[in-house]
């Protein structure tokens, strides 16, 4: 996120709420497969990078 000058608020549209963004960043909530796909598209990377199963 630093490389693109993004802040947590920029991910609200992807993860659904500021609470969800905070919980993901603080490792309290796992990213779903659907969210990983959207994040992968947004960051132009493989969605598997966001999944830890």
Secondary structure as GFF3:
##gff-version 3
##sequence-region A 1 53
A	DSSP	three_ten_helix	2	4	.	.	.	ID=ss1
A	DSSP	three_ten_helix	8	11	.	.	.	ID=ss2
A	DSSP	alpha_helix	12	15	.	.	.	ID=ss3
A	DSSP	alpha_helix	18	25	.	.	.	ID=ss4
A	DSSP	alpha_helix	33	43	.	.	.	ID=ss5
A	DSSP	three_ten_helix	47	50	.	.	.	ID=ss6
###
